[in-house]
Amino acid sequence: MDLGLSDKRVLVTGASRGIGRATALAFAAEGAKVAITYHSAEAEAKAVVQELGGDERAFAQQMDLADPDSVAAAVAGVEARWGGVDVVIANAQTWVWMNPDEMPPFQDFPMDYWLTRYRENVEGHIWTVRQALGGMRERGWGRIVLLSSVTATHGNPGSEIYSAAKASLHGFVRGLMWTRDGVLANVVAPGGTLTTENIDSVDPDLLKKATAETPSGRLTTADEVAKLIVFLGSAANGNTNGQVIFPAGGR
């Protein structure tokens, strides 16, 4: 199937590793130009750029979800280099899900800590989309995919902030779906995902438990999640819009 991605200009945030990296590689395999962002893992991001085809087809830039100016600069960097952004994959996140045995009860959690991280994980994505959306509408075509988690609907001990932030993206996309002008927006919400970084380090007991709780009997891989994201971010996605899709084996 031709996904219609040849020379499309794609921005994947938080793509130095994990699902972001797998997604960037999957877009590049379809002939897209891919810009990636990173927060602090500059060396890893530059290595990914080489995997994507080098400086002719890709580049990396630093971005901080907590800083609107940094987000604006990241999107502007793609526009300056390639003339626009056709596809935004909002994957970057600030990790705030803590082991409940290692954190105080939620009612005792420092307000400035949880509020700051909630805002980063919600507003950072909103700022990213806002910066790219005008150009998409002017050109009459665009695709937006926001990364959430099954935790937004299923919950987990210690996930109060993380679940709330991810659930907010579900509401955000229900507004974005009315953008029209050729722009489609969706959410992909993975569950426990095996990546090249964690596949050899996952606690065997945790892996066994997570597998037993998954109807399909196994965890999803980052490459499998990436294929779904690439489809939703492509011209082959003709009219899937405003949906939350769970590549999580039935969870």
C-alpha positions in Angstrom: 0.0 0.0 0.0 1.3 3.4 -0.9 0.8 5.6 2.2 1.4 8.8 0.3 4.3 9.9 2.5 7.1 10.5 0.0 8.8 13.8 0.9 6.1 14.7 3.5 7.6 16.8 6.3 7.1 15.0 9.6 7.9 16.2 13.1 8.2 13.5 15.8 8.7 14.9 19.3 10.6 12.9 21.9 12.2 10.5 19.3 15.6 9.8 20.7 14.4 6.4 21.9 11.4 4.1 22.4 8.2 4.5 20.5 9.3 7.9 19.2 12.4 6.4 17.6 10.5 3.5 16.1 7.9 5.9 14.7 10.6 8.2 13.1 12.2 5.2 11.5 8.9 4.0 10.1 8.1 7.3 8.5 11.6 7.5 7.0 11.1 4.0 5.5 8.0 5.4 3.7 10.1 8.2 2.1 9.2 11.0 4.5 11.6 13.7 5.7 11.7 13.4 9.5 12.6 16.0 12.1 12.9 14.7 15.7 13.1 16.5 19.1 14.9 15.5 22.3 15.0 17.0 25.7 18.5 16.0 26.9 19.6 12.9 25.0 21.4 14.8 22.2 23.9 12.1 21.4 21.1 9.5 21.0 19.1 11.9 18.9 22.0 12.5 16.5 22.5 8.7 16.2 18.8 8.4 15.3 19.2 11.1 12.6 21.9 8.9 11.0 19.5 6.0 11.0 16.9 8.1 9.3 19.2 8.9 6.4 21.5 11.6 7.6 21.3 15.4 7.3 19.7 15.3 3.8 16.6 13.6 5.1 16.5 14.3 8.9 17.6 16.5 11.7 17.3 16.8 15.5 16.6 19.7 17.7 16.2 20.3 21.4 12.8 20.9 22.8 11.4 21.5 26.3 7.7 20.8 26.8 7.7 23.2 29.7 8.8 26.1 27.6 6.4 27.5 24.9 9.2 29.4 23.2 11.2 26.1 22.9 8.2 24.3 21.4 7.6 27.2 19.0 11.3 27.2 18.0 11.2 23.4 17.3 8.2 23.8 14.9 9.7 26.9 13.3 12.9 25.0 12.7 11.1 22.5 10.6 9.3 25.2 8.7 12.5 27.1 8.1 14.3 24.0 6.8 11.6 22.4 4.7 9.0 25.0 4.2 6.3 23.5 6.5 5.1 20.7 8.7 2.7 18.2 7.2 2.5 15.7 10.0 2.9 16.2 13.8 3.5 13.2 16.1 3.3 14.5 19.7 5.1 11.8 21.5 7.3 13.7 24.0 6.4 13.4 27.7 7.6 14.2 31.1 7.4 11.0 33.1 5.4 11.4 36.3 4.0 8.0 37.1 5.8 6.9 40.3 5.8 3.6 42.2 3.2 4.1 44.9 5.6 2.6 47.4 8.1 5.4 46.7 5.8 8.4 46.8 3.7 10.1 49.5 -0.1 9.7 49.3 -1.5 11.8 46.6 -3.1 14.3 49.0 0.4 15.0 50.4 2.1 15.3 47.0 3.7 18.7 46.6 1.3 20.9 44.5 4.0 22.6 42.5 5.5 19.3 41.5 2.3 17.6 40.2 0.8 20.7 38.7 4.0 21.6 36.7 4.3 18.1 35.3 0.6 17.9 34.5 0.8 21.2 32.5 4.0 20.0 30.7 2.3 16.8 29.5 -0.9 18.6 28.4 0.1 22.1 27.4 3.3 21.0 25.7 1.3 19.0 23.2 -1.2 21.8 22.7 1.6 24.3 22.0 3.1 21.9 19.5 -0.1 21.4 17.6 -1.0 25.1 17.8 2.3 26.1 16.1 1.9 23.7 13.2 -1.9 23.9 12.7 -2.1 27.2 10.8 0.3 26.0 8.1 -1.6 22.8 7.7 -4.9 24.6 7.2 -3.4 27.0 4.7 -2.1 24.1 2.6 -5.3 22.1 3.0 -3.7 19.0 4.4 -2.3 17.8 7.7 -2.2 14.8 10.1 -1.8 15.0 13.9 -1.3 12.1 16.2 -1.1 12.5 20.0 0.4 9.8 22.2 -1.6 8.8 25.2 -1.7 5.6 27.3 -4.2 2.9 28.4 -3.6 4.3 31.8 -5.8 7.3 30.9 -8.8 5.0 30.9 -7.7 2.0 33.0 -5.6 3.7 35.7 -2.8 2.3 37.8 -1.6 2.8 41.4 0.4 6.0 41.5 -0.7 7.2 38.1 -3.0 10.1 39.2 -1.1 12.9 37.4 -0.1 10.8 34.4 -3.6 9.4 33.9 -5.1 12.9 34.2 -2.7 14.4 31.7 -3.2 11.6 29.1 -7.0 11.7 29.5 -6.9 15.5 28.8 -5.4 14.7 25.3 -8.5 12.6 24.6 -10.7 15.6 25.2 -8.3 17.8 23.2 -8.5 15.6 20.1 -12.3 15.7 20.2 -12.1 19.4 19.6 -9.3 19.1 17.1 -11.4 16.7 15.0 -13.5 19.8 13.9 -10.5 21.6 12.4 -11.4 20.5 8.8 -9.4 22.1 6.0 -7.9 18.6 5.3 -6.6 18.1 8.8 -7.2 14.9 10.7 -6.2 14.4 14.4 -6.2 11.2 16.4 -4.8 9.7 19.6 -2.8 6.5 19.9 -2.9 5.0 23.4 -0.4 2.1 23.9 -0.2 -0.2 26.9 2.9 -1.8 28.1 5.2 -1.7 25.1 8.4 -3.6 24.4 11.1 -1.3 22.9 14.7 -1.9 21.9 15.7 -0.1 25.1 13.7 -2.1 27.6 13.2 -5.5 26.0 16.2 -7.0 27.8 15.7 -5.1 31.1 12.0 -5.7 31.9 11.6 -7.4 35.3 10.5 -11.0 34.4 7.8 -11.1 37.1 6.4 -7.7 35.9 6.5 -9.0 32.3 4.7 -12.2 33.2 2.0 -10.2 35.1 1.5 -7.7 32.3 1.3 -10.5 29.7 -1.3 -12.4 31.8 -3.5 -9.3 32.0 -3.4 -8.7 28.2 -6.2 -10.6 26.3 -3.9 -11.2 23.3 -1.4 -13.0 25.5 1.6 -10.8 24.7 2.8 -7.2 24.9 2.9 -4.9 21.9 6.2 -3.9 20.4 7.3 -0.4 19.6 7.4 -1.2 15.9 3.8 -2.3 16.0 2.7 0.9 17.6 4.8 2.8 15.1 2.9 1.2 12.1 -0.4 2.4 13.5 0.9 5.9 14.0 2.3 6.1 10.5 -1.0 5.0 9.0 -2.9 7.6 10.9 -0.3 10.2 9.9 -0.5 9.3 6.2 -2.6 10.0 3.2 -3.8 6.4 3.4 -5.8 7.6 6.4 -8.6 9.1 4.4 -11.1 10.0 7.2 -10.2 8.5 10.6 -10.6 11.5 12.8 -11.0 12.3 16.5 -10.4 8.7 17.6 -8.6 7.2 20.5 -7.0 3.9 19.4 -5.5 1.4 21.8 -2.7 -0.8 20.3 -2.5 -2.8 23.6 -3.6 -6.3 22.8 -7.2 -5.8 24.0 -6.5 -3.9 27.2 
